[in-house]
Amino acid sequence: MKATIYWAMKHRRRALHEVRFRAACWWLGQQVEFLEWRLKLEAVAPPAPSNPAPAPVGQGGPYVVLQV
């Protein structure tokens, strides 16, 4: 009986390890596909340079910056 329980536990751990490993491989594959897609997209249409507009001081919003 002990041998049967040991065998079942060992194989359960192995199966769980295999499921986790396959899930990790799938996730990494998705990341690689996404990065390849982004590289192809940037090669076709490079992103426009961004110039952040300065925020007006002391206007709008719940937080007000006091000028001293």
PDB file of N, H, CA, C and O in Angstrom:
ATOM      1  N   MET A   1       0.820  -1.200   0.000  1.00  0.00           N
ATOM      2  CA  MET A   1       0.000   0.000   0.000  1.00  0.00           C
ATOM      3  C   MET A   1       0.863   1.263   0.000  1.00  0.00           C
ATOM      4  O   MET A   1       0.573   2.224  -0.712  1.00  0.00           O
ATOM      5  N   LYS A   2       1.941   1.250   0.817  1.00  0.00           N
ATOM      6  H   LYS A   2       2.177   0.469   1.396  1.00  0.00           H
ATOM      7  CA  LYS A   2       2.830   2.409   0.865  1.00  0.00           C
ATOM      8  C   LYS A   2       3.470   2.662  -0.491  1.00  0.00           C
ATOM      9  O   LYS A   2       3.630   3.809  -0.909  1.00  0.00           O
ATOM     10  N   ALA A   3       3.835   1.581  -1.172  1.00  0.00           N
ATOM     11  H   ALA A   3       3.704   0.649  -0.832  1.00  0.00           H
ATOM     12  CA  ALA A   3       4.457   1.726  -2.492  1.00  0.00           C
ATOM     13  C   ALA A   3       3.484   2.353  -3.483  1.00  0.00           C
ATOM     14  O   ALA A   3       3.886   3.166  -4.316  1.00  0.00           O
ATOM     15  N   THR A   4       2.218   1.984  -3.402  1.00  0.00           N
ATOM     16  H   THR A   4       1.892   1.323  -2.726  1.00  0.00           H
ATOM     17  CA  THR A   4       1.213   2.552  -4.303  1.00  0.00           C
ATOM     18  C   THR A   4       1.033   4.040  -4.043  1.00  0.00           C
ATOM     19  O   THR A   4       0.944   4.828  -4.985  1.00  0.00           O
ATOM     20  N   ILE A   5       0.978   4.428  -2.783  1.00  0.00           N
ATOM     21  H   ILE A   5       1.050   3.788  -2.018  1.00  0.00           H
ATOM     22  CA  ILE A   5       0.830   5.853  -2.439  1.00  0.00           C
ATOM     23  C   ILE A   5       2.062   6.629  -2.887  1.00  0.00           C
ATOM     24  O   ILE A   5       1.944   7.715  -3.456  1.00  0.00           O
ATOM     25  N   TYR A   6       3.244   6.071  -2.631  1.00  0.00           N
ATOM     26  H   TYR A   6       3.339   5.189  -2.169  1.00  0.00           H
ATOM     27  CA  TYR A   6       4.482   6.726  -3.052  1.00  0.00           C
ATOM     28  C   TYR A   6       4.506   6.910  -4.564  1.00  0.00           C
ATOM     29  O   TYR A   6       4.853   7.984  -5.057  1.00  0.00           O
ATOM     30  N   TRP A   7       4.135   5.856  -5.306  1.00  0.00           N
ATOM     31  H   TRP A   7       3.853   4.984  -4.905  1.00  0.00           H
ATOM     32  CA  TRP A   7       4.135   5.932  -6.767  1.00  0.00           C
ATOM     33  C   TRP A   7       3.167   7.009  -7.249  1.00  0.00           C
ATOM     34  O   TRP A   7       3.494   7.788  -8.145  1.00  0.00           O
ATOM     35  N   ALA A   8       1.973   7.049  -6.651  1.00  0.00           N
ATOM     36  H   ALA A   8       1.708   6.417  -5.924  1.00  0.00           H
ATOM     37  CA  ALA A   8       0.962   8.033  -7.062  1.00  0.00           C
ATOM     38  C   ALA A   8       1.432   9.452  -6.771  1.00  0.00           C
ATOM     39  O   ALA A   8       1.255  10.346  -7.599  1.00  0.00           O
ATOM     40  N   MET A   9       2.029   9.665  -5.603  1.00  0.00           N
ATOM     41  H   MET A   9       2.173   8.939  -4.930  1.00  0.00           H
ATOM     42  CA  MET A   9       2.504  11.007  -5.250  1.00  0.00           C
ATOM     43  C   MET A   9       3.644  11.442  -6.168  1.00  0.00           C
ATOM     44  O   MET A   9       3.690  12.585  -6.622  1.00  0.00           O
ATOM     45  N   LYS A  10       4.556  10.519  -6.430  1.00  0.00           N
ATOM     46  H   LYS A  10       4.518   9.591  -6.061  1.00  0.00           H
ATOM     47  CA  LYS A  10       5.689  10.855  -7.291  1.00  0.00           C
ATOM     48  C   LYS A  10       5.209  11.211  -8.696  1.00  0.00           C
ATOM     49  O   LYS A  10       5.676  12.189  -9.280  1.00  0.00           O
ATOM     50  N   HIS A  11       4.292  10.434  -9.234  1.00  0.00           N
ATOM     51  H   HIS A  11       3.913   9.640  -8.759  1.00  0.00           H
ATOM     52  CA  HIS A  11       3.801  10.710 -10.576  1.00  0.00           C
ATOM     53  C   HIS A  11       2.924  11.957 -10.610  1.00  0.00           C
ATOM     54  O   HIS A  11       2.880  12.656 -11.622  1.00  0.00           O
ATOM     55  N   ARG A  12       2.231  12.239  -9.519  1.00  0.00           N
ATOM     56  H   ARG A  12       2.267  11.672  -8.696  1.00  0.00           H
ATOM     57  CA  ARG A  12       1.436  13.468  -9.446  1.00  0.00           C
ATOM     58  C   ARG A  12       2.354  14.688  -9.487  1.00  0.00           C
ATOM     59  O   ARG A  12       2.085  15.660 -10.193  1.00  0.00           O
ATOM     60  N   ARG A  13       3.435  14.621  -8.724  1.00  0.00           N
ATOM     61  H   ARG A  13       3.653  13.832  -8.150  1.00  0.00           H
ATOM     62  CA  ARG A  13       4.397  15.733  -8.728  1.00  0.00           C
ATOM     63  C   ARG A  13       5.009  15.914 -10.113  1.00  0.00           C
ATOM     64  O   ARG A  13       5.177  17.035 -10.593  1.00  0.00           O
ATOM     65  N   ARG A  14       5.338  14.790 -10.744  1.00  0.00           N
ATOM     66  H   ARG A  14       5.202  13.880 -10.354  1.00  0.00           H
ATOM     67  CA  ARG A  14       5.928  14.852 -12.087  1.00  0.00           C
ATOM     68  C   ARG A  14       4.941  15.470 -13.080  1.00  0.00           C
ATOM     69  O   ARG A  14       5.323  16.302 -13.902  1.00  0.00           O
ATOM     70  N   ALA A  15       3.677  15.063 -13.002  1.00  0.00           N
ATOM     71  H   ALA A  15       3.367  14.386 -12.335  1.00  0.00           H
ATOM     72  CA  ALA A  15       2.657  15.593 -13.908  1.00  0.00           C
ATOM     73  C   ALA A  15       2.455  17.083 -13.662  1.00  0.00           C
ATOM     74  O   ALA A  15       2.316  17.857 -14.610  1.00  0.00           O
ATOM     75  N   LEU A  16       2.439  17.485 -12.403  1.00  0.00           N
ATOM     76  H   LEU A  16       2.552  16.856 -11.634  1.00  0.00           H
ATOM     77  CA  LEU A  16       2.279  18.904 -12.082  1.00  0.00           C
ATOM     78  C   LEU A  16       3.468  19.705 -12.600  1.00  0.00           C
ATOM     79  O   LEU A  16       3.297  20.794 -13.149  1.00  0.00           O
ATOM     80  N   HIS A  17       4.663  19.168 -12.425  1.00  0.00           N
ATOM     81  H   HIS A  17       4.802  18.284 -11.979  1.00  0.00           H
ATOM     82  CA  HIS A  17       5.865  19.831 -12.933  1.00  0.00           C
ATOM     83  C   HIS A  17       5.793  19.982 -14.453  1.00  0.00           C
ATOM     84  O   HIS A  17       6.147  21.029 -14.995  1.00  0.00           O
ATOM     85  N   GLU A  18       5.339  18.942 -15.130  1.00  0.00           N
ATOM     86  H   GLU A  18       5.052  18.091 -14.690  1.00  0.00           H
ATOM     87  CA  GLU A  18       5.245  18.990 -16.590  1.00  0.00           C
ATOM     88  C   GLU A  18       4.220  20.022 -17.054  1.00  0.00           C
ATOM     89  O   GLU A  18       4.454  20.732 -18.032  1.00  0.00           O
ATOM     90  N   VAL A  19       3.096  20.109 -16.365  1.00  0.00           N
ATOM     91  H   VAL A  19       2.905  19.532 -15.571  1.00  0.00           H
ATOM     92  CA  VAL A  19       2.074  21.101 -16.722  1.00  0.00           C
ATOM     93  C   VAL A  19       2.629  22.507 -16.535  1.00  0.00           C
ATOM     94  O   VAL A  19       2.443  23.370 -17.394  1.00  0.00           O
ATOM     95  N   ARG A  20       3.304  22.739 -15.421  1.00  0.00           N
ATOM     96  H   ARG A  20       3.455  22.038 -14.723  1.00  0.00           H
ATOM     97  CA  ARG A  20       3.894  24.067 -15.186  1.00  0.00           C
ATOM     98  C   ARG A  20       4.947  24.401 -16.227  1.00  0.00           C
ATOM     99  O   ARG A  20       5.017  25.532 -16.708  1.00  0.00           O
ATOM    100  N   PHE A  21       5.771  23.409 -16.576  1.00  0.00           N
ATOM    101  H   PHE A  21       5.714  22.490 -16.185  1.00  0.00           H
ATOM    102  CA  PHE A  21       6.809  23.630 -17.569  1.00  0.00           C
ATOM    103  C   PHE A  21       6.202  23.964 -18.928  1.00  0.00           C
ATOM    104  O   PHE A  21       6.662  24.880 -19.609  1.00  0.00           O
ATOM    105  N   ARG A  22       5.169  23.219 -19.322  1.00  0.00           N
ATOM    106  H   ARG A  22       4.796  22.474 -18.769  1.00  0.00           H
ATOM    107  CA  ARG A  22       4.515  23.491 -20.608  1.00  0.00           C
ATOM    108  C   ARG A  22       3.853  24.864 -20.615  1.00  0.00           C
ATOM    109  O   ARG A  22       3.878  25.563 -21.628  1.00  0.00           O
ATOM    110  N   ALA A  23       3.259  25.252 -19.486  1.00  0.00           N
ATOM    111  H   ALA A  23       3.239  24.684 -18.662  1.00  0.00           H
ATOM    112  CA  ALA A  23       2.640  26.577 -19.397  1.00  0.00           C
ATOM    113  C   ALA A  23       3.699  27.665 -19.516  1.00  0.00           C
ATOM    114  O   ALA A  23       3.476  28.677 -20.181  1.00  0.00           O
ATOM    115  N   ALA A  24       4.843  27.468 -18.881  1.00  0.00           N
ATOM    116  H   ALA A  24       5.024  26.647 -18.341  1.00  0.00           H
ATOM    117  CA  ALA A  24       5.921  28.454 -18.967  1.00  0.00           C
ATOM    118  C   ALA A  24       6.446  28.553 -20.397  1.00  0.00           C
ATOM    119  O   ALA A  24       6.707  29.651 -20.889  1.00  0.00           O
ATOM    120  N   CYS A  25       6.599  27.417 -21.059  1.00  0.00           N
ATOM    121  H   CYS A  25       6.387  26.526 -20.660  1.00  0.00           H
ATOM    122  CA  CYS A  25       7.060  27.429 -22.456  1.00  0.00           C
ATOM    123  C   CYS A  25       6.054  28.136 -23.356  1.00  0.00           C
ATOM    124  O   CYS A  25       6.442  28.903 -24.237  1.00  0.00           O
ATOM    125  N   TRP A  26       4.772  27.883 -23.141  1.00  0.00           N
ATOM    126  H   TRP A  26       4.458  27.260 -22.425  1.00  0.00           H
ATOM    127  CA  TRP A  26       3.741  28.548 -23.941  1.00  0.00           C
ATOM    128  C   TRP A  26       3.796  30.055 -23.715  1.00  0.00           C
ATOM    129  O   TRP A  26       3.722  30.830 -24.669  1.00  0.00           O
ATOM    130  N   TRP A  27       3.925  30.474 -22.448  1.00  0.00           N
ATOM    131  H   TRP A  27       3.985  29.845 -21.674  1.00  0.00           H
ATOM    132  CA  TRP A  27       3.963  31.901 -22.130  1.00  0.00           C
ATOM    133  C   TRP A  27       5.170  32.568 -22.782  1.00  0.00           C
ATOM    134  O   TRP A  27       5.053  33.657 -23.344  1.00  0.00           O
ATOM    135  N   LEU A  28       6.326  31.919 -22.707  1.00  0.00           N
ATOM    136  H   LEU A  28       6.421  31.034 -22.251  1.00  0.00           H
ATOM    137  CA  LEU A  28       7.517  32.482 -23.340  1.00  0.00           C
ATOM    138  C   LEU A  28       7.349  32.558 -24.854  1.00  0.00           C
ATOM    139  O   LEU A  28       7.796  33.520 -25.478  1.00  0.00           O
ATOM    140  N   GLY A  29       6.713  31.557 -25.446  1.00  0.00           N
ATOM    141  H   GLY A  29       6.350  30.776 -24.939  1.00  0.00           H
ATOM    142  CA  GLY A  29       6.444  31.592 -26.881  1.00  0.00           C
ATOM    143  C   GLY A  29       5.557  32.764 -27.261  1.00  0.00           C
ATOM    144  O   GLY A  29       5.768  33.398 -28.295  1.00  0.00           O
ATOM    145  N   GLN A  30       4.562  33.056 -26.427  1.00  0.00           N
ATOM    146  H   GLN A  30       4.391  32.542 -25.587  1.00  0.00           H
ATOM    147  CA  GLN A  30       3.689  34.203 -26.680  1.00  0.00           C
ATOM    148  C   GLN A  30       4.474  35.507 -26.600  1.00  0.00           C
ATOM    149  O   GLN A  30       4.253  36.417 -27.399  1.00  0.00           O
ATOM    150  N   GLN A  31       5.387  35.601 -25.640  1.00  0.00           N
ATOM    151  H   GLN A  31       5.566  34.862 -24.991  1.00  0.00           H
ATOM    152  CA  GLN A  31       6.205  36.803 -25.505  1.00  0.00           C
ATOM    153  C   GLN A  31       7.085  36.996 -26.735  1.00  0.00           C
ATOM    154  O   GLN A  31       7.229  38.114 -27.230  1.00  0.00           O
ATOM    155  N   VAL A  32       7.670  35.916 -27.225  1.00  0.00           N
ATOM    156  H   VAL A  32       7.554  35.008 -26.823  1.00  0.00           H
ATOM    157  CA  VAL A  32       8.526  35.993 -28.409  1.00  0.00           C
ATOM    158  C   VAL A  32       7.709  36.422 -29.619  1.00  0.00           C
ATOM    159  O   VAL A  32       8.147  37.279 -30.386  1.00  0.00           O
ATOM    160  N   GLU A  33       6.533  35.840 -29.800  1.00  0.00           N
ATOM    161  H   GLU A  33       6.177  35.144 -29.178  1.00  0.00           H
ATOM    162  CA  GLU A  33       5.681  36.227 -30.930  1.00  0.00           C
ATOM    163  C   GLU A  33       5.308  37.698 -30.858  1.00  0.00           C
ATOM    164  O   GLU A  33       5.305  38.385 -31.880  1.00  0.00           O
ATOM    165  N   PHE A  34       4.994  38.192 -29.661  1.00  0.00           N
ATOM    166  H   PHE A  34       4.996  37.634 -28.832  1.00  0.00           H
ATOM    167  CA  PHE A  34       4.627  39.595 -29.510  1.00  0.00           C
ATOM    168  C   PHE A  34       5.810  40.500 -29.845  1.00  0.00           C
ATOM    169  O   PHE A  34       5.644  41.506 -30.535  1.00  0.00           O
ATOM    170  N   LEU A  35       7.004  40.150 -29.362  1.00  0.00           N
ATOM    171  H   LEU A  35       7.139  39.332 -28.802  1.00  0.00           H
ATOM    172  CA  LEU A  35       8.174  40.977 -29.660  1.00  0.00           C
ATOM    173  C   LEU A  35       8.506  40.957 -31.147  1.00  0.00           C
ATOM    174  O   LEU A  35       8.885  41.985 -31.708  1.00  0.00           O
ATOM    175  N   GLU A  36       8.368  39.799 -31.795  1.00  0.00           N
ATOM    176  H   GLU A  36       8.060  38.963 -31.340  1.00  0.00           H
ATOM    177  CA  GLU A  36       8.581  39.740 -33.242  1.00  0.00           C
ATOM    178  C   GLU A  36       7.585  40.627 -33.966  1.00  0.00           C
ATOM    179  O   GLU A  36       7.947  41.335 -34.906  1.00  0.00           O
ATOM    180  N   TRP A  37       6.331  40.594 -33.534  1.00  0.00           N
ATOM    181  H   TRP A  37       6.037  40.020 -32.770  1.00  0.00           H
ATOM    182  CA  TRP A  37       5.294  41.427 -34.147  1.00  0.00           C
ATOM    183  C   TRP A  37       5.637  42.905 -33.986  1.00  0.00           C
ATOM    184  O   TRP A  37       5.506  43.680 -34.933  1.00  0.00           O
ATOM    185  N   ARG A  38       6.082  43.303 -32.774  1.00  0.00           N
ATOM    186  H   ARG A  38       6.189  42.673 -32.004  1.00  0.00           H
ATOM    187  CA  ARG A  38       6.431  44.710 -32.551  1.00  0.00           C
ATOM    188  C   ARG A  38       7.615  45.138 -33.400  1.00  0.00           C
ATOM    189  O   ARG A  38       7.625  46.248 -33.933  1.00  0.00           O
ATOM    190  N   LEU A  39       8.617  44.269 -33.532  1.00  0.00           N
ATOM    191  H   LEU A  39       8.608  43.368 -33.099  1.00  0.00           H
ATOM    192  CA  LEU A  39       9.774  44.612 -34.356  1.00  0.00           C
ATOM    193  C   LEU A  39       9.372  44.784 -35.816  1.00  0.00           C
ATOM    194  O   LEU A  39       9.840  45.706 -36.485  1.00  0.00           O
ATOM    195  N   LYS A  40       8.505  43.901 -36.316  1.00  0.00           N
ATOM    196  H   LYS A  40       8.125  43.152 -35.774  1.00  0.00           H
ATOM    197  CA  LYS A  40       8.036  44.034 -37.701  1.00  0.00           C
ATOM    198  C   LYS A  40       7.226  45.314 -37.873  1.00  0.00           C
ATOM    199  O   LYS A  40       7.358  46.004 -38.884  1.00  0.00           O
ATOM    200  N   LEU A  41       6.395  45.631 -36.895  1.00  0.00           N
ATOM    201  H   LEU A  41       6.288  45.071 -36.073  1.00  0.00           H
ATOM    202  CA  LEU A  41       5.576  46.836 -36.959  1.00  0.00           C
ATOM    203  C   LEU A  41       6.446  48.085 -36.956  1.00  0.00           C
ATOM    204  O   LEU A  41       6.192  49.020 -37.716  1.00  0.00           O
ATOM    205  N   GLU A  42       7.472  48.110 -36.105  1.00  0.00           N
ATOM    206  H   GLU A  42       7.678  47.351 -35.488  1.00  0.00           H
ATOM    207  CA  GLU A  42       8.361  49.270 -36.051  1.00  0.00           C
ATOM    208  C   GLU A  42       9.192  49.395 -37.321  1.00  0.00           C
ATOM    209  O   GLU A  42       9.541  50.506 -37.719  1.00  0.00           O
ATOM    210  N   ALA A  43       9.516  48.271 -37.965  1.00  0.00           N
ATOM    211  H   ALA A  43       9.233  47.368 -37.642  1.00  0.00           H
ATOM    212  CA  ALA A  43      10.275  48.322 -39.213  1.00  0.00           C
ATOM    213  C   ALA A  43       9.429  48.921 -40.326  1.00  0.00           C
ATOM    214  O   ALA A  43       9.950  49.643 -41.177  1.00  0.00           O
ATOM    215  N   VAL A  44       8.130  48.633 -40.332  1.00  0.00           N
ATOM    216  H   VAL A  44       7.707  48.047 -39.641  1.00  0.00           H
ATOM    217  CA  VAL A  44       7.232  49.150 -41.369  1.00  0.00           C
ATOM    218  C   VAL A  44       6.910  50.615 -41.107  1.00  0.00           C
ATOM    219  O   VAL A  44       6.998  51.440 -42.016  1.00  0.00           O
ATOM    220  N   ALA A  45       6.543  50.943 -39.887  1.00  0.00           N
ATOM    221  H   ALA A  45       6.472  50.273 -39.148  1.00  0.00           H
ATOM    222  CA  ALA A  45       6.168  52.312 -39.527  1.00  0.00           C
ATOM    223  C   ALA A  45       6.849  52.678 -38.210  1.00  0.00           C
ATOM    224  O   ALA A  45       6.327  52.376 -37.137  1.00  0.00           O
ATOM    225  N   PRO A  46       8.020  53.332 -38.288  1.00  0.00           N
ATOM    226  CA  PRO A  46       8.707  53.695 -37.050  1.00  0.00           C
ATOM    227  C   PRO A  46       7.852  54.647 -36.215  1.00  0.00           C
ATOM    228  O   PRO A  46       7.135  55.482 -36.766  1.00  0.00           O
ATOM    229  N   PRO A  47       7.924  54.528 -34.905  1.00  0.00           N
ATOM    230  CA  PRO A  47       7.105  55.397 -34.052  1.00  0.00           C
ATOM    231  C   PRO A  47       7.526  56.854 -34.175  1.00  0.00           C
ATOM    232  O   PRO A  47       8.711  57.161 -34.304  1.00  0.00           O
ATOM    233  N   ALA A  48       6.545  57.746 -34.133  1.00  0.00           N
ATOM    234  H   ALA A  48       5.583  57.496 -34.027  1.00  0.00           H
ATOM    235  CA  ALA A  48       6.829  59.177 -34.218  1.00  0.00           C
ATOM    236  C   ALA A  48       7.493  59.631 -32.923  1.00  0.00           C
ATOM    237  O   ALA A  48       7.135  59.162 -31.843  1.00  0.00           O
ATOM    238  N   PRO A  49       8.461  60.545 -33.029  1.00  0.00           N
ATOM    239  CA  PRO A  49       9.090  61.046 -31.798  1.00  0.00           C
ATOM    240  C   PRO A  49       8.067  61.813 -30.970  1.00  0.00           C
ATOM    241  O   PRO A  49       7.274  62.591 -31.500  1.00  0.00           O
ATOM    242  N   SER A  50       8.099  61.586 -29.687  1.00  0.00           N
ATOM    243  H   SER A  50       8.743  60.954 -29.256  1.00  0.00           H
ATOM    244  CA  SER A  50       7.119  62.242 -28.821  1.00  0.00           C
ATOM    245  C   SER A  50       7.741  63.464 -28.164  1.00  0.00           C
ATOM    246  O   SER A  50       8.840  63.405 -27.613  1.00  0.00           O
ATOM    247  N   ASN A  51       7.017  64.570 -28.235  1.00  0.00           N
ATOM    248  H   ASN A  51       6.124  64.618 -28.683  1.00  0.00           H
ATOM    249  CA  ASN A  51       7.410  65.801 -27.561  1.00  0.00           C
ATOM    250  C   ASN A  51       6.345  66.094 -26.524  1.00  0.00           C
ATOM    251  O   ASN A  51       5.276  66.605 -26.859  1.00  0.00           O
ATOM    252  N   PRO A  52       6.624  65.776 -25.264  1.00  0.00           N
ATOM    253  CA  PRO A  52       5.597  66.025 -24.255  1.00  0.00           C
ATOM    254  C   PRO A  52       5.341  67.518 -24.083  1.00  0.00           C
ATOM    255  O   PRO A  52       6.271  68.309 -23.926  1.00  0.00           O
ATOM    256  N   ALA A  53       4.066  67.884 -24.114  1.00  0.00           N
ATOM    257  H   ALA A  53       3.311  67.241 -24.242  1.00  0.00           H
ATOM    258  CA  ALA A  53       3.695  69.288 -23.934  1.00  0.00           C
ATOM    259  C   ALA A  53       3.813  69.636 -22.458  1.00  0.00           C
ATOM    260  O   ALA A  53       3.387  68.861 -21.602  1.00  0.00           O
ATOM    261  N   PRO A  54       4.385  70.790 -22.154  1.00  0.00           N
ATOM    262  CA  PRO A  54       4.485  71.177 -20.743  1.00  0.00           C
ATOM    263  C   PRO A  54       3.098  71.439 -20.161  1.00  0.00           C
ATOM    264  O   PRO A  54       2.247  72.052 -20.805  1.00  0.00           O
ATOM    265  N   ALA A  55       2.888  70.975 -18.960  1.00  0.00           N
ATOM    266  H   ALA A  55       3.579  70.477 -18.437  1.00  0.00           H
ATOM    267  CA  ALA A  55       1.597  71.165 -18.300  1.00  0.00           C
ATOM    268  C   ALA A  55       1.517  72.580 -17.753  1.00  0.00           C
ATOM    269  O   ALA A  55       2.486  73.074 -17.177  1.00  0.00           O
ATOM    270  N   PRO A  56       0.370  73.243 -17.925  1.00  0.00           N
ATOM    271  CA  PRO A  56       0.228  74.587 -17.372  1.00  0.00           C
ATOM    272  C   PRO A  56       0.283  74.536 -15.842  1.00  0.00           C
ATOM    273  O   PRO A  56      -0.296  73.651 -15.213  1.00  0.00           O
ATOM    274  N   VAL A  57       0.982  75.493 -15.271  1.00  0.00           N
ATOM    275  H   VAL A  57       1.453  76.212 -15.782  1.00  0.00           H
ATOM    276  CA  VAL A  57       1.174  75.519 -13.821  1.00  0.00           C
ATOM    277  C   VAL A  57      -0.011  76.192 -13.160  1.00  0.00           C
ATOM    278  O   VAL A  57      -0.420  77.283 -13.557  1.00  0.00           O
ATOM    279  N   GLY A  58      -0.563  75.531 -12.144  1.00  0.00           N
ATOM    280  H   GLY A  58      -0.231  74.645 -11.822  1.00  0.00           H
ATOM    281  CA  GLY A  58      -1.614  76.140 -11.340  1.00  0.00           C
ATOM    282  C   GLY A  58      -2.998  76.107 -11.947  1.00  0.00           C
ATOM    283  O   GLY A  58      -3.870  76.850 -11.497  1.00  0.00           O
ATOM    284  N   GLN A  59      -3.239  75.281 -12.948  1.00  0.00           N
ATOM    285  H   GLN A  59      -2.531  74.677 -13.313  1.00  0.00           H
ATOM    286  CA  GLN A  59      -4.565  75.243 -13.558  1.00  0.00           C
ATOM    287  C   GLN A  59      -5.160  73.851 -13.438  1.00  0.00           C
ATOM    288  O   GLN A  59      -4.467  72.847 -13.601  1.00  0.00           O
ATOM    289  N   GLY A  60      -6.452  73.806 -13.151  1.00  0.00           N
ATOM    290  H   GLY A  60      -7.016  74.621 -13.019  1.00  0.00           H
ATOM    291  CA  GLY A  60      -7.228  72.568 -13.193  1.00  0.00           C
ATOM    292  C   GLY A  60      -6.742  71.482 -12.249  1.00  0.00           C
ATOM    293  O   GLY A  60      -5.679  71.587 -11.638  1.00  0.00           O
ATOM    294  N   GLY A  61      -7.540  70.454 -12.151  1.00  0.00           N
ATOM    295  H   GLY A  61      -8.404  70.369 -12.648  1.00  0.00           H
ATOM    296  CA  GLY A  61      -7.183  69.278 -11.373  1.00  0.00           C
ATOM    297  C   GLY A  61      -7.388  69.461  -9.888  1.00  0.00           C
ATOM    298  O   GLY A  61      -7.501  70.586  -9.402  1.00  0.00           O
ATOM    299  N   PRO A  62      -7.436  68.359  -9.168  1.00  0.00           N
ATOM    300  CA  PRO A  62      -7.652  68.431  -7.728  1.00  0.00           C
ATOM    301  C   PRO A  62      -6.418  68.888  -6.964  1.00  0.00           C
ATOM    302  O   PRO A  62      -6.522  69.271  -5.799  1.00  0.00           O
ATOM    303  N   TYR A  63      -5.247  68.855  -7.606  1.00  0.00           N
ATOM    304  H   TYR A  63      -5.163  68.544  -8.553  1.00  0.00           H
ATOM    305  CA  TYR A  63      -4.016  69.243  -6.929  1.00  0.00           C
ATOM    306  C   TYR A  63      -3.522  70.557  -7.511  1.00  0.00           C
ATOM    307  O   TYR A  63      -3.378  70.689  -8.726  1.00  0.00           O
ATOM    308  N   VAL A  64      -3.268  71.506  -6.665  1.00  0.00           N
ATOM    309  H   VAL A  64      -3.385  71.399  -5.678  1.00  0.00           H
ATOM    310  CA  VAL A  64      -2.806  72.818  -7.107  1.00  0.00           C
ATOM    311  C   VAL A  64      -1.381  73.000  -6.625  1.00  0.00           C
ATOM    312  O   VAL A  64      -1.069  72.749  -5.460  1.00  0.00           O
ATOM    313  N   VAL A  65      -0.507  73.446  -7.541  1.00  0.00           N
ATOM    314  H   VAL A  65      -0.760  73.650  -8.487  1.00  0.00           H
ATOM    315  CA  VAL A  65       0.877  73.722  -7.186  1.00  0.00           C
ATOM    316  C   VAL A  65       0.967  75.191  -6.810  1.00  0.00           C
ATOM    317  O   VAL A  65       0.679  76.073  -7.619  1.00  0.00           O
ATOM    318  N   LEU A  66       1.367  75.440  -5.585  1.00  0.00           N
ATOM    319  H   LEU A  66       1.601  74.724  -4.928  1.00  0.00           H
ATOM    320  CA  LEU A  66       1.489  76.820  -5.117  1.00  0.00           C
ATOM    321  C   LEU A  66       2.856  77.358  -5.480  1.00  0.00           C
ATOM    322  O   LEU A  66       3.869  76.691  -5.270  1.00  0.00           O
ATOM    323  N   GLN A  67       2.888  78.556  -6.021  1.00  0.00           N
ATOM    324  H   GLN A  67       2.065  79.099  -6.192  1.00  0.00           H
ATOM    325  CA  GLN A  67       4.137  79.217  -6.374  1.00  0.00           C
ATOM    326  C   GLN A  67       4.565  80.089  -5.204  1.00  0.00           C
ATOM    327  O   GLN A  67       3.795  80.925  -4.732  1.00  0.00           O
ATOM    328  N   VAL A  68       5.774  79.898  -4.745  1.00  0.00           N
ATOM    329  H   VAL A  68       6.400  79.219  -5.129  1.00  0.00           H
ATOM    330  CA  VAL A  68       6.260  80.685  -3.600  1.00  0.00           C
ATOM    331  C   VAL A  68       7.250  81.698  -4.081  1.00  0.00           C
ATOM    332  O   VAL A  68       7.784  82.467  -3.281  1.00  0.00           O
TER     333      VAL A  68
END
